[in-house]
Amino acid sequence: MIWMLLTLFYGVVKGLREIVKKKSLEKSTVMEVLFFYTLIGFVMLLPDVGEVSVVEPSLMLMVALKSFVIFVAWICSFKAIKEIPVSLYGLLDLSRVIFSMLLGVFLLKEVLSPARIVGMCLVAAGLLALRFEDKVHLKLYGAKAQSEEKAVKEKTDAGAPNKGRMWVFVLMSFASAFLNAVSGTMDKILTKDIKPADLQFWYMLFLTLFYAVYILISRTHMDWKKTVKNYWIWILSFIFILADRALFMANQIPDSKVTVMTLIKQSGCIVTIIGGRLVFKEKGIGYKLLCAAVIIAGIMTGIL
């Protein structure tokens, strides 16, 4: 079906986006990336402003609420992805499958078939297996693993997160996943009455305003000149606008279901894990791919 292909495209681009996010954060702060990311994305939509319709006040309020949900979600996700391995973040983000399915069932009254229940359990099992990554790696590689871990610790600077702080960023990843699930459910509701192009325009306008107000109130320091030269932010904005338009179009198709779409979106985790290895030279990719295989099996079970 068309809506499945559009959602698959979104999922793959989403996986690529996580890699680009981390690269952009190497040169700029979280708030610098967030503000310019949304601003550039909004500017890309301005050529279509003549075709944008004004929606009803009640719907506009819902769009503003959706934008605020994403405003908080992105702060959590960007802070997390800056501090933890991108491959780990990509897997933690898969928890939105569970959140989205529950929201789809209770709010949109979608039917959770036995196959989707099994699929959700497999996804949960894959996520749970991540907790044992360190123990499995140590058991398989023994002294070599300990030696590698010691070498990594020696190279880690004082600003890197320790295990105590790491859990804060893990919780931020889960918070982002939950809020993104809420946003995805709102997309399905809003696209019944608002065209995808209209929704994207107003949503990006509100989001840009939220970040601008936050920067002004918090008096966050911004290195404008350096940030504008960070080409990763420009790439990030382009692929975000492209992927989101595909997702909004998929949501508008009456036959599309949030529970199934959420499963398909998670195909991007493979891109994130492989990118973590190729781009950032992260370790333990084999075990993460095994966890991802269990999660993808759950996705396929839920779809079929």
C-alpha positions in Angstrom: 0.0 0.0 0.0 1.1 3.6 -0.7 0.8 4.7 3.0 3.1 1.8 4.0 5.8 2.8 1.4 5.5 6.5 2.5 6.0 5.4 6.1 8.9 3.1 5.2 10.6 6.1 3.5 10.0 8.2 6.6 11.5 5.4 8.8 14.7 5.0 6.7 15.2 8.8 6.5 14.6 9.0 10.3 17.4 6.6 10.9 19.7 8.7 8.7 18.5 11.8 10.6 19.8 10.5 13.9 23.3 10.2 12.5 23.2 13.7 11.0 21.9 15.1 14.3 24.9 13.7 16.2 27.3 15.1 13.5 25.7 18.6 13.7 26.1 18.5 17.5 29.8 18.1 17.2 30.1 21.7 15.9 27.2 23.4 17.7 25.2 23.3 20.9 21.9 21.6 21.3 19.9 24.9 21.3 21.9 26.3 18.3 21.1 23.2 16.3 17.4 23.1 17.4 16.7 26.7 16.6 18.4 26.8 13.2 17.2 23.3 12.3 13.5 24.4 12.7 14.1 27.9 11.3 15.7 26.6 8.1 13.0 24.0 7.8 10.3 26.6 8.1 12.0 28.9 5.5 12.0 25.9 3.1 8.2 25.9 3.3 7.8 29.6 2.6 7.6 29.3 -1.2 4.3 27.5 -0.7 2.9 30.1 1.7 0.4 31.3 -1.0 -1.3 27.9 -1.0 -1.5 27.6 2.8 -5.0 27.7 4.2 -6.0 29.2 7.6 -7.5 26.5 9.8 -10.2 26.8 12.4 -9.1 28.2 15.8 -9.8 24.9 17.6 -7.6 23.0 15.1 -5.0 25.7 15.2 -4.8 25.3 19.0 -4.3 21.5 18.5 -1.5 22.2 16.0 0.1 24.6 18.6 -0.2 21.8 21.2 1.4 19.3 18.9 4.3 21.8 18.2 4.8 22.2 22.0 4.9 18.4 22.5 7.6 18.2 19.8 9.4 21.3 21.2 9.9 19.3 24.5 10.6 16.0 22.8 13.4 17.4 20.6 15.1 19.1 23.6 15.1 15.7 25.3 16.3 13.7 22.2 19.0 16.2 21.2 20.5 16.3 24.7 20.4 12.5 24.8 21.9 11.9 21.4 24.7 14.3 22.1 25.8 12.2 25.1 25.1 8.6 24.3 26.1 6.4 21.3 23.8 7.0 18.3 23.3 3.2 17.9 22.0 2.9 21.5 19.8 6.0 21.1 18.3 4.5 17.9 17.3 1.4 19.8 15.9 3.2 22.8 13.8 5.3 20.5 12.1 2.1 19.4 10.2 2.2 22.7 7.8 4.6 21.0 6.3 1.5 19.3 4.8 0.5 22.6 3.6 4.0 23.4 2.1 4.5 20.0 0.3 1.2 19.9 -1.3 1.9 23.3 -2.3 5.4 22.2 -3.7 4.0 18.9 -5.8 1.4 20.8 -7.1 3.7 23.6 -7.5 7.0 21.7 -8.1 6.0 18.1 -9.9 2.7 18.9 -7.7 0.7 16.6 -7.9 -3.0 16.9 -4.8 -4.7 18.3 -4.8 -8.1 16.6 -3.0 -11.1 18.1 -0.2 -10.7 15.5 0.3 -7.1 16.6 0.4 -8.1 20.3 3.1 -10.7 19.5 4.9 -8.1 17.5 4.8 -5.6 20.3 6.1 -8.3 22.7 9.1 -9.0 20.4 9.9 -5.3 20.2 9.7 -5.0 24.0 12.0 -8.1 24.3 14.6 -6.5 21.9 14.6 -3.3 24.0 14.9 -5.3 27.3 17.8 -7.2 25.9 19.8 -4.0 25.6 20.1 -3.9 29.4 22.4 -6.9 29.2 24.7 -5.6 26.5 27.7 -5.0 28.8 27.4 -8.4 30.5 27.1 -10.2 27.1 30.0 -8.3 25.7 32.2 -9.1 28.7 31.2 -12.8 28.7 32.0 -13.2 25.0 35.3 -11.3 24.9 36.5 -11.6 28.5 39.8 -9.9 29.2 39.8 -8.2 25.7 36.6 -6.5 26.5 37.9 -5.3 29.9 41.0 -4.0 28.2 39.0 -2.1 25.6 36.7 -0.7 28.3 39.7 0.5 30.3 41.2 2.1 27.1 38.0 3.9 26.4 37.7 5.2 29.9 41.3 6.6 29.8 40.5 8.4 26.5 37.2 9.8 27.8 37.4 13.4 28.9 36.0 14.8 32.1 32.9 16.1 30.4 31.7 12.7 29.2 28.7 11.2 31.0 29.4 8.6 33.7 27.0 5.7 34.4 24.9 7.8 36.8 24.5 10.6 34.3 24.0 8.1 31.5 20.7 7.0 33.0 19.5 10.6 32.8 20.0 10.6 29.1 18.4 7.2 28.7 15.3 8.5 30.5 15.4 11.6 28.2 15.4 9.1 25.2 12.3 7.4 26.6 10.6 10.7 27.3 11.3 11.8 23.7 9.9 8.5 22.4 6.7 8.9 24.4 6.2 12.5 23.3 6.9 11.6 19.7 4.2 8.9 20.0 1.8 11.5 21.3 2.6 13.7 18.3 2.2 10.8 15.9 -1.3 10.1 17.3 -2.2 13.8 17.0 -1.0 13.7 13.3 -3.6 11.0 12.5 -6.3 13.1 14.2 -5.3 16.4 12.6 -4.9 15.2 9.0 -8.5 14.2 9.0 -9.3 18.0 8.8 -6.1 19.6 7.7 -4.1 19.1 4.5 -0.5 17.8 5.0 1.0 21.0 3.5 -1.1 23.2 5.8 -0.3 21.1 8.9 3.4 21.1 8.1 3.5 24.9 7.6 1.7 25.9 10.8 3.4 23.2 12.9 6.9 24.4 11.8 5.9 28.1 12.4 4.8 27.4 16.0 7.8 25.2 16.6 10.2 28.0 15.4 8.4 30.5 17.6 8.6 28.2 20.7 12.4 27.9 20.3 12.9 31.6 19.7 10.9 32.5 22.8 12.8 29.9 24.9 16.2 31.4 23.7 15.0 34.9 24.6 13.6 34.0 28.0 16.6 31.8 29.0 19.1 34.2 27.4 20.8 31.2 25.8 24.1 32.2 24.2 24.1 31.6 20.4 27.1 31.6 18.1 25.1 32.7 15.1 28.0 32.9 12.6 29.5 29.5 13.5 26.1 27.8 13.5 25.1 29.1 10.1 28.3 27.5 8.7 27.4 24.1 10.2 26.3 22.4 7.0 25.1 19.4 8.9 22.2 21.5 10.2 21.2 22.4 6.6 21.2 18.7 5.6 19.2 17.9 8.7 16.5 20.5 7.9 16.2 19.3 4.3 15.7 15.6 5.1 13.4 16.4 8.0 11.0 18.4 5.8 11.1 15.7 3.1 10.4 12.9 5.5 7.7 14.7 7.5 5.8 15.5 4.3 5.8 11.8 3.4 4.5 11.0 6.9 1.7 13.5 6.9 0.6 12.2 3.4 0.6 8.7 4.8 -1.5 9.8 7.8 -4.1 11.4 5.5 -4.8 8.2 3.8 -8.0 6.8 5.5 -6.8 3.2 5.5 -3.6 4.0 7.4 -3.3 2.8 11.0 -1.1 4.4 13.7 -0.3 1.0 15.2 1.1 -0.4 11.9 2.8 2.9 10.9 4.6 3.0 14.2 6.0 -0.4 13.6 7.2 0.4 10.0 8.9 3.6 11.2 11.2 1.6 13.4 13.0 0.1 10.3 15.3 3.2 10.6 17.0 1.6 13.6 19.1 -0.5 11.2 20.4 2.6 9.5 21.2 4.2 12.9 23.1 1.1 14.2 25.1 0.7 11.0 25.8 4.4 10.9 27.0 4.3 14.5 29.6 1.8 13.4 30.7 3.3 10.1 30.6 7.0 11.1 31.3 7.0 14.8 33.3 3.7 15.2 31.0 2.6 18.0 31.6 -0.8 19.6 29.1 -3.7 20.4 27.3 -3.3 17.1 26.9 -7.0 16.6 24.8 -7.4 19.8 22.8 -4.3 18.9 22.1 -5.7 15.5 20.9 -8.9 17.2 18.5 -6.9 19.4 17.4 -5.0 16.3 16.7 -8.2 14.5 14.4 -9.3 17.3 12.7 -5.8 17.1 12.4 -6.0 13.3 10.9 -9.5 13.6 8.3 -7.9 15.9 7.7 -5.2 13.3 7.2 -7.7 10.5 4.9 -9.8 12.7 2.8 -6.8 13.5 2.5 -5.7 9.9 1.7 -9.1 8.5 
